[in-house]
Amino acid sequence: MPAIYATQGAPPLIDHPHWTAELAAWGRALPRPRAILVISAHWEQNPIAYGATTTPVPLYYDFYGFPERFYQLRYPAPGAPDLVAEVARLLGPGQPLVAQPDRGLDHGAFIPLIYMYPDADVPVLQISLPTEDPVGLLELGRRLAPLRDDGVLIFATGLLTHSTGHADLSNPDSSPHPDVAAFDAWVADALGRGDLDALVHYRDRAPGVRRALPSQEHFVPLFVALGAALDTPGPVIFPHHGFWYGNSMRSVQFGAAATADVPA
């Protein structure tokens, strides 16, 4: 299996026809996973926690102020209790894994999954993001990498840029601020070149980073997916790219080619 970083955005993104269609195409192009391990920008907790393993996995509507229809979204995926032991083994005794059984899939998990795996028939487990440190998250991904050989899709989600201060919130198709566009292009170039050192030190090296990322939590899950693919040759693929309310919607696939055509 590849490892991926998927754009999840805010709930109204489900009204974006291109984004939902491209997510659906991406899901069809990927090999079918045995299970999905989600690491979302919306759950930061250390020691690492794992959420509900019941079937169906409950949802956590971790947003407010939106129309009621967004709170009626459903994604009745099977739980993945067997995956907990595998994750714990790979993390090792030095990294505790704690249960949080009342914690359902947050919108960073279930919204992209609705479109990528619409039948909700693949078991899903969500674990927390333990740090925002790129080096620590690369190591987490590296430890989880063997799951890929067993058919598990490592599914990190976030938003490549997370800036609202200069966006035209009346126009979802508004152009990005030049700093946001520069940061997005820099990340794409660094990923394409495999420049791990530059990526790890993005706060000091990337153009436009202060405006593109006033906070880091939506960007850094990328490093979990990247870490899970460090030892796997293959191209970096961008299955979706565009801007929405001035933010980059770039998604990334690491470590394995898709089974069908996906635009680079």
Accessible surface in RSA format (square Angstrom, percent):
REM  Atomic radii and reference values for relative SASA: ProtOr
REM  Chains: A
REM  Algorithm: Lee & Richards
REM  Probe-radius: 1.40
REM  Slices: 20
REM RES _ NUM      All-atoms   Total-Side   Main-Chain    Non-polar    All polar
REM                ABS   REL    ABS   REL    ABS   REL    ABS   REL    ABS   REL
RES MET A   1    37.09  19.2   6.57   4.4  30.51  72.6   2.22   1.9  34.86  46.2
RES PRO A   2     0.05   0.0   0.05   0.0   0.00   0.0   0.05   0.0   0.00   0.0
RES ALA A   3     0.00   0.0   0.00   0.0   0.00   0.0   0.00   0.0   0.00   0.0
RES ILE A   4     0.00   0.0   0.00   0.0   0.00   0.0   0.00   0.0   0.00   0.0
RES TYR A   5     0.00   0.0   0.00   0.0   0.00   0.0   0.00   0.0   0.00   0.0
RES ALA A   6     0.00   0.0   0.00   0.0   0.00   0.0   0.00   0.0   0.00   0.0
RES THR A   7     0.00   0.0   0.00   0.0   0.00   0.0   0.00   0.0   0.00   0.0
RES GLN A   8     0.00   0.0   0.00   0.0   0.00   0.0   0.00   0.0   0.00   0.0
RES GLY A   9     6.86   8.5   0.00   N/A   6.86   8.5   4.46  12.2   2.41   5.4
RES ALA A  10    33.34  30.7  31.40  48.5   1.93   4.4  32.30  45.5   1.04   2.8
RES PRO A  11     1.67   1.2   1.67   1.5   0.00   0.0   1.67   1.4   0.00   0.0
RES PRO A  12    39.73  29.0  36.33  33.1   3.40  12.4  36.33  30.0   3.40  21.2
RES LEU A  13     0.12   0.1   0.12   0.1   0.00   0.0   0.12   0.1   0.00   0.0
RES ILE A  14    25.57  14.5  12.83   9.6  12.74  30.7  12.83   9.2  12.74  34.6
RES ASP A  15    79.99  56.0  53.62  53.4  26.37  62.4  35.60  83.8  44.39  44.3
RES HIS A  16    33.77  18.5  28.88  20.1   4.89  12.5  20.72  21.4  13.05  15.2
RES PRO A  17    90.90  66.2  80.95  73.8   9.95  36.2  87.85  72.5   3.05  18.9
RES HIS A  18   122.00  66.7 120.93  84.1   1.07   2.7  74.36  76.6  47.64  55.4
RES TRP A  19     0.90   0.4   0.85   0.4   0.05   0.1   0.85   0.5   0.05   0.1
RES THR A  20    18.65  13.3  17.66  17.9   0.99   2.4   5.60   7.5  13.05  19.7
RES ALA A  21    59.29  54.5  48.23  74.4  11.06  25.2  56.59  79.7   2.70   7.1
RES GLU A  22    65.22  37.4  61.35  46.4   3.87   9.2  22.71  43.9  42.51  34.7
RES LEU A  23     0.38   0.2   0.19   0.1   0.18   0.5   0.38   0.3   0.00   0.0
RES ALA A  24    24.13  22.2  22.95  35.4   1.19   2.7  23.28  32.8   0.86   2.3
RES ALA A  25    45.72  42.0  41.08  63.4   4.63  10.5  41.81  58.9   3.90  10.3
RES TRP A  26     2.70   1.1   1.26   0.6   1.44   3.4   2.12   1.1   0.58   0.9
RES GLY A  27     6.89   8.5   0.00   N/A   6.89   8.5   0.46   1.3   6.43  14.4
RES ARG A  28   179.06  75.2 149.03  76.0  30.03  71.5  83.26 113.8  95.80  58.1
RES ALA A  29     2.62   2.4   2.21   3.4   0.40   0.9   2.62   3.7   0.00   0.0
RES LEU A  30     8.50   4.7   0.02   0.0   8.48  21.3   0.02   0.0   8.48  22.8
RES PRO A  31    41.55  30.3  35.41  32.3   6.14  22.3  41.55  34.3   0.00   0.0
RES ARG A  32   154.37  64.8 124.55  63.5  29.82  71.0  68.27  93.3  86.10  52.2
RES PRO A  33     5.20   3.8   0.00   0.0   5.20  18.9   0.26   0.2   4.94  30.7
RES ARG A  34   109.19  45.8  91.81  46.8  17.38  41.4  74.68 102.1  34.50  20.9
RES ALA A  35     3.50   3.2   3.50   5.4   0.00   0.0   3.50   4.9   0.00   0.0
RES ILE A  36     0.03   0.0   0.03   0.0   0.00   0.0   0.03   0.0   0.00   0.0
RES LEU A  37     0.00   0.0   0.00   0.0   0.00   0.0   0.00   0.0   0.00   0.0
RES VAL A  38     0.00   0.0   0.00   0.0   0.00   0.0   0.00   0.0   0.00   0.0
RES ILE A  39     0.00   0.0   0.00   0.0   0.00   0.0   0.00   0.0   0.00   0.0
RES SER A  40     0.00   0.0   0.00   0.0   0.00   0.0   0.00   0.0   0.00   0.0
RES ALA A  41     3.92   3.6   0.00   0.0   3.92   8.9   0.00   0.0   3.92  10.4
RES HIS A  42    55.14  30.1  32.12  22.3  23.02  58.9  24.46  25.2  30.68  35.7
RES TRP A  43    12.91   5.2  11.63   5.6   1.27   3.0  10.47   5.6   2.44   4.0
RES GLU A  44    87.49  50.2  57.95  43.8  29.54  70.3  24.66  47.7  62.84  51.3
RES GLN A  45    59.94  33.5  50.60  37.0   9.34  22.2  26.46  56.3  33.48  25.4
RES ASN A  46    99.68  68.7  67.40  65.1  32.28  77.7  12.22  29.4  87.46  84.5
RES PRO A  47    60.69  44.2  60.24  54.9   0.45   1.6  60.69  50.1   0.00   0.0
RES ILE A  48     1.37   0.8   1.37   1.0   0.00   0.0   1.37   1.0   0.00   0.0
RES ALA A  49     0.00   0.0   0.00   0.0   0.00   0.0   0.00   0.0   0.00   0.0
RES TYR A  50    42.15  19.7  42.15  24.0   0.00   0.0  12.03   9.0  30.12  37.1
RES GLY A  51     2.72   3.4   0.00   N/A   2.72   3.4   2.22   6.1   0.50   1.1
RES ALA A  52     3.45   3.2   0.45   0.7   3.00   6.8   0.75   1.1   2.70   7.2
RES THR A  53    36.17  25.7  29.15  29.6   7.02  16.7   2.49   3.3  33.68  50.9
RES THR A  54    87.47  62.2  80.82  81.9   6.65  15.8  79.67 107.0   7.81  11.8
RES THR A  55    97.88  69.6  64.96  65.9  32.91  78.4  52.32  70.3  45.56  68.9
RES PRO A  56    77.12  56.2  70.45  64.2   6.67  24.3  70.45  58.2   6.67  41.5
RES VAL A  57     4.15   2.7   1.07   1.0   3.08   7.4   1.07   0.9   3.08   8.4
RES PRO A  58    57.45  41.9  46.98  42.8  10.47  38.1  57.45  47.4   0.00   0.0
RES LEU A  59    31.45  17.5   8.21   5.9  23.24  58.4   8.21   5.8  23.24  62.5
RES TYR A  60   102.67  47.9 100.06  56.9   2.61   6.8  59.10  44.4  43.57  53.7
RES TYR A  61    63.19  29.5  46.42  26.4  16.77  43.6  43.37  32.6  19.82  24.4
RES ASP A  62    34.86  24.4  11.00  10.9  23.86  56.4  17.89  42.1  16.97  16.9
RES PHE A  63    20.98  10.5   5.83   3.6  15.15  39.4  11.91   7.2   9.07  26.0
RES TYR A  64   195.33  91.2 183.35 104.3  11.98  31.2 136.31 102.4  59.01  72.7
RES GLY A  65    79.85  98.5   0.00   N/A  79.85  98.5  38.97 107.0  40.87  91.5
RES PHE A  66    63.15  31.6  48.51  30.0  14.64  38.1  49.91  30.3  13.23  37.9
RES PRO A  67    75.78  55.2  63.54  57.9  12.24  44.5  75.25  62.1   0.53   3.3
RES GLU A  68   111.56  64.0 103.14  78.0   8.41  20.0  60.58 117.2  50.98  41.6
RES ARG A  69   126.96  53.3 115.82  59.0  11.14  26.5  66.15  90.4  60.80  36.9
RES PHE A  70     2.80   1.4   2.61   1.6   0.19   0.5   2.80   1.7   0.00   0.0
RES TYR A  71    49.70  23.2  45.03  25.6   4.68  12.2  42.06  31.6   7.64   9.4
RES GLN A  72    94.88  53.1  82.33  60.2  12.55  29.9  37.88  80.6  57.01  43.2
RES LEU A  73    32.29  18.0  28.97  20.7   3.33   8.4  32.11  22.6   0.18   0.5
RES ARG A  74   143.61  60.3 126.03  64.2  17.58  41.8  66.42  90.8  77.18  46.8
RES TYR A  75     6.79   3.2   3.78   2.2   3.01   7.8   4.15   3.1   2.64   3.3
RES PRO A  76    82.94  60.5  68.54  62.5  14.40  52.4  72.02  59.5  10.92  67.9
RES ALA A  77     0.00   0.0   0.00   0.0   0.00   0.0   0.00   0.0   0.00   0.0
RES PRO A  78    34.49  25.1  34.41  31.4   0.08   0.3  34.41  28.4   0.08   0.5
RES GLY A  79     7.66   9.4   0.00   N/A   7.66   9.4   0.00   0.0   7.66  17.2
RES ALA A  80     6.93   6.4   2.59   4.0   4.33   9.9   6.93   9.8   0.00   0.0
RES PRO A  81    77.45  56.4  67.04  61.1  10.41  37.8  68.51  56.6   8.94  55.6
RES ASP A  82   113.10  79.2 104.19 103.7   8.91  21.1  32.74  77.1  80.36  80.1
RES LEU A  83     2.26   1.3   1.29   0.9   0.97   2.5   1.29   0.9   0.97   2.6
RES VAL A  84    23.01  15.1  23.01  20.8   0.00   0.0  23.01  20.0   0.00   0.0
RES ALA A  85    69.99  64.4  59.88  92.4  10.11  23.0  65.02  91.6   4.97  13.2
RES GLU A  86    34.89  20.0  33.72  25.5   1.17   2.8  23.41  45.3  11.48   9.4
RES VAL A  87     0.00   0.0   0.00   0.0   0.00   0.0   0.00   0.0   0.00   0.0
RES ALA A  88    41.75  38.4  33.99  52.5   7.76  17.7  35.41  49.9   6.34  16.8
RES ARG A  89   158.96  66.7 133.83  68.2  25.14  59.9  79.89 109.2  79.07  47.9
RES LEU A  90    30.55  17.0  15.18  10.9  15.37  38.6  17.89  12.6  12.66  34.1
RES LEU A  91     1.96   1.1   1.09   0.8   0.87   2.2   1.09   0.8   0.87   2.4
RES GLY A  92    20.45  25.2   0.00   N/A  20.45  25.2  17.28  47.4   3.17   7.1
RES PRO A  93   147.01 107.1 110.76 101.0  36.25 131.8 124.84 103.1  22.17 137.8
RES GLY A  94    73.96  91.2   0.00   N/A  73.96  91.2  41.80 114.7  32.17  72.0
RES GLN A  95    42.65  23.9  39.27  28.7   3.39   8.1   7.36  15.7  35.30  26.8
RES PRO A  96    71.04  51.8  60.75  55.4  10.28  37.4  71.04  58.6   0.00   0.0
RES LEU A  97    33.15  18.5   4.88   3.5  28.27  71.1   4.88   3.4  28.27  76.1
RES VAL A  98    57.50  37.8  53.65  48.6   3.85   9.3  57.50  50.0   0.00   0.0
RES ALA A  99    59.65  54.8  32.01  49.4  27.64  62.9  32.01  45.1  27.64  73.2
RES GLN A 100    54.02  30.2  52.41  38.3   1.62   3.9  15.71  33.4  38.32  29.1
RES PRO A 101    97.63  71.2  86.56  78.9  11.07  40.2  87.67  72.4   9.96  61.9
RES ASP A 102   125.53  87.9  92.79  92.4  32.74  77.4  48.65 114.5  76.89  76.7
RES ARG A 103    21.84   9.2  16.94   8.6   4.90  11.7  11.69  16.0  10.15   6.2
RES GLY A 104     4.13   5.1   0.00   N/A   4.13   5.1   1.04   2.9   3.09   6.9
RES LEU A 105     1.95   1.1   1.88   1.3   0.07   0.2   1.88   1.3   0.07   0.2
RES ASP A 106     0.00   0.0   0.00   0.0   0.00   0.0   0.00   0.0   0.00   0.0
RES HIS A 107     8.41   4.6   8.41   5.8   0.00   0.0   5.09   5.2   3.32   3.9
RES GLY A 108     0.00   0.0   0.00   N/A   0.00   0.0   0.00   0.0   0.00   0.0
RES ALA A 109     0.00   0.0   0.00   0.0   0.00   0.0   0.00   0.0   0.00   0.0
RES PHE A 110     0.00   0.0   0.00   0.0   0.00   0.0   0.00   0.0   0.00   0.0
RES ILE A 111     0.00   0.0   0.00   0.0   0.00   0.0   0.00   0.0   0.00   0.0
RES PRO A 112     0.00   0.0   0.00   0.0   0.00   0.0   0.00   0.0   0.00   0.0
RES LEU A 113     0.00   0.0   0.00   0.0   0.00   0.0   0.00   0.0   0.00   0.0
RES ILE A 114    31.01  17.6  29.00  21.6   2.01   4.9  29.23  21.1   1.78   4.8
RES TYR A 115    52.04  24.3  48.97  27.9   3.07   8.0  34.57  26.0  17.48  21.5
RES MET A 116     5.22   2.7   0.00   0.0   5.22  12.4   0.00   0.0   5.22   6.9
RES TYR A 117    16.41   7.7  13.18   7.5   3.23   8.4  16.41  12.3   0.00   0.0
RES PRO A 118    96.29  70.2  71.42  65.1  24.87  90.4  72.22  59.6  24.07 149.6
RES ASP A 119   114.88  80.5  89.36  88.9  25.52  60.3  20.39  48.0  94.48  94.2
RES ALA A 120    10.54   9.7   4.52   7.0   6.02  13.7   4.52   6.4   6.02  16.0
RES ASP A 121    66.33  46.5  50.94  50.7  15.39  36.4  30.16  71.0  36.16  36.1
RES VAL A 122     0.90   0.6   0.39   0.4   0.51   1.2   0.90   0.8   0.00   0.0
RES PRO A 123    39.41  28.7  39.41  35.9   0.00   0.0  39.41  32.5   0.00   0.0
RES VAL A 124     0.17   0.1   0.14   0.1   0.03   0.1   0.14   0.1   0.03   0.1
RES LEU A 125     0.22   0.1   0.00   0.0   0.22   0.5   0.22   0.2   0.00   0.0
RES GLN A 126     3.18   1.8   2.17   1.6   1.02   2.4   2.15   4.6   1.03   0.8
RES ILE A 127     0.00   0.0   0.00   0.0   0.00   0.0   0.00   0.0   0.00   0.0
RES SER A 128     0.00   0.0   0.00   0.0   0.00   0.0   0.00   0.0   0.00   0.0
RES LEU A 129     0.73   0.4   0.00   0.0   0.73   1.8   0.00   0.0   0.73   2.0
RES PRO A 130    21.44  15.6  10.13   9.2  11.31  41.1  10.76   8.9  10.68  66.4
RES THR A 131    47.02  33.4  36.99  37.5  10.03  23.9  31.36  42.1  15.67  23.7
RES GLU A 132    62.56  35.9  52.02  39.4  10.54  25.1  21.70  42.0  40.87  33.4
RES ASP A 133    69.10  48.4  62.08  61.8   7.02  16.6  28.04  66.0  41.05  40.9
RES PRO A 134    18.10  13.2  18.10  16.5   0.00   0.0  18.10  14.9   0.00   0.0
RES VAL A 135    89.10  58.6  88.29  79.9   0.81   1.9  88.29  76.7   0.81   2.2
RES GLY A 136    29.01  35.8   0.00   N/A  29.01  35.8  22.44  61.6   6.57  14.7
RES LEU A 137     0.00   0.0   0.00   0.0   0.00   0.0   0.00   0.0   0.00   0.0
RES LEU A 138    15.91   8.9  15.40  11.0   0.51   1.3  15.67  11.0   0.24   0.7
RES GLU A 139    59.18  34.0  56.50  42.7   2.68   6.4  38.21  73.9  20.97  17.1
RES LEU A 140     9.12   5.1   6.77   4.8   2.35   5.9   9.12   6.4   0.00   0.0
RES GLY A 141     0.00   0.0   0.00   N/A   0.00   0.0   0.00   0.0   0.00   0.0
RES ARG A 142   116.23  48.8 111.08  56.6   5.15  12.3  36.62  50.0  79.61  48.2
RES ARG A 143    84.68  35.6  77.90  39.7   6.77  16.1  18.74  25.6  65.94  40.0
RES LEU A 144     0.00   0.0   0.00   0.0   0.00   0.0   0.00   0.0   0.00   0.0
RES ALA A 145    25.55  23.5  21.87  33.7   3.68   8.4  22.07  31.1   3.48   9.2
RES PRO A 146    61.19  44.6  56.74  51.7   4.45  16.2  59.90  49.5   1.29   8.0
RES LEU A 147     0.93   0.5   0.71   0.5   0.21   0.5   0.86   0.6   0.07   0.2
RES ARG A 148    19.10   8.0  16.54   8.4   2.56   6.1   3.95   5.4  15.15   9.2
RES ASP A 149   131.95  92.4  96.39  95.9  35.56  84.1  31.63  74.4 100.32 100.1
RES ASP A 150    74.00  51.8  61.47  61.2  12.53  29.6  17.50  41.2  56.51  56.4
RES GLY A 151    20.03  24.7   0.00   N/A  20.03  24.7  18.40  50.5   1.64   3.7
RES VAL A 152     0.00   0.0   0.00   0.0   0.00   0.0   0.00   0.0   0.00   0.0
RES LEU A 153     0.00   0.0   0.00   0.0   0.00   0.0   0.00   0.0   0.00   0.0
RES ILE A 154     0.00   0.0   0.00   0.0   0.00   0.0   0.00   0.0   0.00   0.0
RES PHE A 155     0.00   0.0   0.00   0.0   0.00   0.0   0.00   0.0   0.00   0.0
RES ALA A 156     0.00   0.0   0.00   0.0   0.00   0.0   0.00   0.0   0.00   0.0
RES THR A 157     0.00   0.0   0.00   0.0   0.00   0.0   0.00   0.0   0.00   0.0
RES GLY A 158     0.00   0.0   0.00   N/A   0.00   0.0   0.00   0.0   0.00   0.0
RES LEU A 159    12.13   6.8  12.13   8.7   0.00   0.0  12.13   8.5   0.00   0.0
RES LEU A 160     0.00   0.0   0.00   0.0   0.00   0.0   0.00   0.0   0.00   0.0
RES THR A 161     0.00   0.0   0.00   0.0   0.00   0.0   0.00   0.0   0.00   0.0
RES HIS A 162    56.57  30.9  50.84  35.3   5.74  14.7  30.29  31.2  26.29  30.6
RES SER A 163     7.44   6.3   4.80   6.4   2.64   6.1   0.80   1.7   6.64   9.3
RES THR A 164    87.74  62.4  77.84  78.9   9.90  23.6  45.22  60.7  42.52  64.3
RES GLY A 165    69.67  85.9   0.00   N/A  69.67  85.9  36.65 100.6  33.02  74.0
RES HIS A 166   113.29  61.9  79.33  55.1  33.96  86.9  52.23  53.8  61.06  71.0
RES ALA A 167    24.56  22.6   1.87   2.9  22.69  51.6   6.73   9.5  17.83  47.2
RES ASP A 168    68.75  48.2  58.03  57.8  10.72  25.3  29.07  68.4  39.68  39.6
RES LEU A 169   116.00  64.6  94.51  67.6  21.49  54.0  95.12  66.8  20.88  56.2
RES SER A 170   101.79  86.0  62.45  83.3  39.34  90.6  55.67 118.5  46.12  64.6
RES ASN A 171    57.68  39.8  56.88  55.0   0.80   1.9  12.19  29.3  45.49  44.0
RES PRO A 172    49.35  36.0  49.31  44.9   0.05   0.2  49.31  40.7   0.05   0.3
RES ASP A 173   110.04  77.1  86.37  86.0  23.68  56.0  29.71  69.9  80.33  80.1
RES SER A 174    13.95  11.8   8.51  11.4   5.44  12.5  12.20  26.0   1.75   2.5
RES SER A 175    97.60  82.5  73.81  98.5  23.78  54.8  36.65  78.1  60.95  85.4
RES PRO A 176    31.40  22.9  19.52  17.8  11.88  43.2  19.63  16.2  11.77  73.1
RES HIS A 177    53.60  29.3  42.94  29.8  10.66  27.3  31.69  32.7  21.91  25.5
RES PRO A 178    99.59  72.6  89.76  81.8   9.83  35.7  95.77  79.1   3.81  23.7
RES ASP A 179    46.21  32.4  45.99  45.8   0.22   0.5   0.39   0.9  45.82  45.7
RES VAL A 180     3.52   2.3   3.52   3.2   0.00   0.0   3.52   3.1   0.00   0.0
RES ALA A 181    35.40  32.6  31.94  49.3   3.46   7.9  32.27  45.4   3.13   8.3
RES ALA A 182    38.82  35.7  28.97  44.7   9.85  22.4  36.59  51.5   2.23   5.9
RES PHE A 183     0.00   0.0   0.00   0.0   0.00   0.0   0.00   0.0   0.00   0.0
RES ASP A 184     4.37   3.1   4.37   4.3   0.00   0.0   0.00   0.0   4.37   4.4
RES ALA A 185    57.48  52.8  51.39  79.3   6.09  13.8  54.22  76.3   3.26   8.6
RES TRP A 186    42.36  17.0  36.54  17.7   5.81  13.7  26.14  13.9  16.22  26.3
RES VAL A 187     0.00   0.0   0.00   0.0   0.00   0.0   0.00   0.0   0.00   0.0
RES ALA A 188    15.95  14.7  12.60  19.5   3.35   7.6  12.60  17.7   3.35   8.9
RES ASP A 189    74.36  52.1  65.35  65.0   9.01  21.3  28.22  66.4  46.14  46.0
RES ALA A 190     0.01   0.0   0.01   0.0   0.00   0.0   0.01   0.0   0.00   0.0
RES LEU A 191     4.17   2.3   1.00   0.7   3.17   8.0   1.64   1.2   2.53   6.8
RES GLY A 192    58.50  72.1   0.00   N/A  58.50  72.1  25.59  70.2  32.91  73.7
RES ARG A 193   138.81  58.3 102.53  52.3  36.27  86.4  69.85  95.5  68.96  41.8
RES GLY A 194    58.23  71.8   0.00   N/A  58.23  71.8  33.80  92.8  24.43  54.7
RES ASP A 195    40.73  28.5  34.02  33.9   6.71  15.9  11.36  26.7  29.38  29.3
RES LEU A 196    62.60  34.9  59.34  42.5   3.26   8.2  60.04  42.2   2.57   6.9
RES ASP A 197    74.30  52.0  66.53  66.2   7.76  18.4  35.45  83.4  38.85  38.7
RES ALA A 198     6.93   6.4   6.93  10.7   0.00   0.0   6.93   9.8   0.00   0.0
RES LEU A 199     2.14   1.2   2.14   1.5   0.00   0.0   2.14   1.5   0.00   0.0
RES VAL A 200    26.02  17.1  17.92  16.2   8.10  19.5  17.92  15.6   8.10  22.0
RES HIS A 201    75.80  41.4  72.44  50.4   3.36   8.6  47.30  48.7  28.50  33.2
RES TYR A 202     4.25   2.0   4.25   2.4   0.00   0.0   1.16   0.9   3.09   3.8
RES ARG A 203    76.44  32.1  73.29  37.4   3.15   7.5  35.83  49.0  40.61  24.6
RES ASP A 204   120.69  84.5  82.49  82.1  38.20  90.3  28.44  66.9  92.25  92.0
RES ARG A 205   120.97  50.8  95.47  48.7  25.50  60.7  37.73  51.6  83.24  50.4
RES ALA A 206     8.77   8.1   0.00   0.0   8.77  19.9   0.12   0.2   8.65  22.9
RES PRO A 207    60.01  43.7  48.16  43.9  11.84  43.1  60.01  49.5   0.00   0.0
RES GLY A 208    20.84  25.7   0.00   N/A  20.84  25.7   7.43  20.4  13.41  30.0
RES VAL A 209     7.90   5.2   7.11   6.4   0.79   1.9   7.11   6.2   0.79   2.1
RES ARG A 210   143.18  60.1 132.01  67.3  11.17  26.6  71.88  98.2  71.30  43.2
RES ARG A 211    74.18  31.1  66.11  33.7   8.07  19.2  16.69  22.8  57.49  34.8
RES ALA A 212     0.00   0.0   0.00   0.0   0.00   0.0   0.00   0.0   0.00   0.0
RES LEU A 213     0.26   0.1   0.00   0.0   0.26   0.6   0.00   0.0   0.26   0.7
RES PRO A 214    90.51  66.0  55.17  50.3  35.34 128.4  62.20  51.4  28.30 175.9
RES SER A 215    43.76  37.0  40.00  53.4   3.76   8.7  36.11  76.9   7.65  10.7
RES GLN A 216    28.23  15.8  27.47  20.1   0.76   1.8  22.52  47.9   5.72   4.3
RES GLU A 217    28.56  16.4  28.56  21.6   0.00   0.0  11.03  21.3  17.53  14.3
RES HIS A 218    11.83   6.5  11.81   8.2   0.03   0.1   7.34   7.6   4.49   5.2
RES PHE A 219     0.00   0.0   0.00   0.0   0.00   0.0   0.00   0.0   0.00   0.0
RES VAL A 220     0.00   0.0   0.00   0.0   0.00   0.0   0.00   0.0   0.00   0.0
RES PRO A 221     0.00   0.0   0.00   0.0   0.00   0.0   0.00   0.0   0.00   0.0
RES LEU A 222     0.00   0.0   0.00   0.0   0.00   0.0   0.00   0.0   0.00   0.0
RES PHE A 223     0.08   0.0   0.08   0.0   0.00   0.0   0.08   0.0   0.00   0.0
RES VAL A 224     0.00   0.0   0.00   0.0   0.00   0.0   0.00   0.0   0.00   0.0
RES ALA A 225     0.00   0.0   0.00   0.0   0.00   0.0   0.00   0.0   0.00   0.0
RES LEU A 226    19.81  11.0  19.81  14.2   0.00   0.0  19.81  13.9   0.00   0.0
RES GLY A 227     1.36   1.7   0.00   N/A   1.36   1.7   0.00   0.0   1.36   3.0
RES ALA A 228     1.88   1.7   0.00   0.0   1.88   4.3   0.06   0.1   1.82   4.8
RES ALA A 229     8.88   8.2   3.07   4.7   5.81  13.2   3.26   4.6   5.62  14.9
RES LEU A 230    75.13  41.8  43.96  31.5  31.17  78.3  46.95  33.0  28.18  75.8
RES ASP A 231   130.90  91.7  98.95  98.5  31.94  75.5  41.69  98.1  89.21  89.0
RES THR A 232    48.67  34.6  36.77  37.3  11.90  28.4  24.06  32.3  24.61  37.2
RES PRO A 233   123.32  89.9 101.34  92.4  21.99  79.9 113.38  93.6   9.94  61.8
RES GLY A 234    45.82  56.5   0.00   N/A  45.82  56.5  17.76  48.8  28.05  62.8
RES PRO A 235    84.43  61.5  71.64  65.3  12.79  46.5  83.00  68.5   1.43   8.9
RES VAL A 236    41.87  27.6  21.04  19.0  20.83  50.2  21.04  18.3  20.83  56.5
RES ILE A 237    19.69  11.2  19.63  14.6   0.07   0.2  19.69  14.2   0.00   0.0
RES PHE A 238    33.48  16.8  28.79  17.8   4.69  12.2  28.79  17.5   4.69  13.4
RES PRO A 239     4.21   3.1   0.48   0.4   3.73  13.6   0.51   0.4   3.70  23.0
RES HIS A 240    11.99   6.6   9.29   6.5   2.70   6.9   9.95  10.2   2.05   2.4
RES HIS A 241    81.56  44.6  54.89  38.1  26.67  68.2  35.56  36.6  45.99  53.5
RES GLY A 242    22.57  27.8   0.00   N/A  22.57  27.8  22.57  61.9   0.00   0.0
RES PHE A 243    53.30  26.7  34.89  21.6  18.42  47.9  34.89  21.2  18.42  52.7
RES TRP A 244    25.42  10.2  24.67  11.9   0.75   1.8  18.76  10.0   6.66  10.8
RES TYR A 245    56.40  26.3  56.09  31.9   0.31   0.8  23.73  17.8  32.67  40.3
RES GLY A 246     5.04   6.2   0.00   N/A   5.04   6.2   2.21   6.1   2.83   6.3
RES ASN A 247     8.74   6.0   8.74   8.4   0.00   0.0   1.07   2.6   7.67   7.4
RES SER A 248     0.00   0.0   0.00   0.0   0.00   0.0   0.00   0.0   0.00   0.0
RES MET A 249     4.03   2.1   4.03   2.7   0.00   0.0   3.99   3.4   0.04   0.0
RES ARG A 250    20.13   8.4  20.13  10.3   0.00   0.0   0.00   0.0  20.13  12.2
RES SER A 251     0.04   0.0   0.04   0.1   0.00   0.0   0.00   0.0   0.04   0.1
RES VAL A 252     0.00   0.0   0.00   0.0   0.00   0.0   0.00   0.0   0.00   0.0
RES GLN A 253     0.35   0.2   0.17   0.1   0.18   0.4   0.17   0.4   0.18   0.1
RES PHE A 254     4.56   2.3   4.23   2.6   0.33   0.9   4.56   2.8   0.00   0.0
RES GLY A 255     6.47   8.0   0.00   N/A   6.47   8.0   0.46   1.3   6.01  13.5
RES ALA A 256    29.99  27.6  23.08  35.6   6.91  15.7  29.54  41.6   0.45   1.2
RES ALA A 257    68.57  63.0  51.40  79.3  17.17  39.1  51.40  72.4  17.17  45.5
RES ALA A 258    21.42  19.7   1.80   2.8  19.62  44.6   1.80   2.5  19.62  52.0
RES THR A 259    96.71  68.8  58.11  58.9  38.60  92.0  58.58  78.7  38.13  57.6
RES ALA A 260    57.50  52.9  41.21  63.6  16.29  37.1  52.77  74.3   4.72  12.5
RES ASP A 261   149.54 104.8 121.78 121.2  27.76  65.6  41.77  98.3 107.78 107.5
RES VAL A 262    27.31  18.0   5.67   5.1  21.63  52.1   6.21   5.4  21.09  57.2
RES PRO A 263    94.91  69.2  82.08  74.8  12.82  46.6  93.81  77.5   1.10   6.8
RES ALA A 264   112.23 103.2  62.09  95.8  50.13 114.0  70.05  98.6  42.18 111.7
END  Absolute sums over single chains surface
CHAIN  1 A    10597.5       8137.3       2460.2       6208.7       4388.8
END  Absolute sums over all chains
TOTAL         10597.5       8137.3       2460.2       6208.7       4388.8
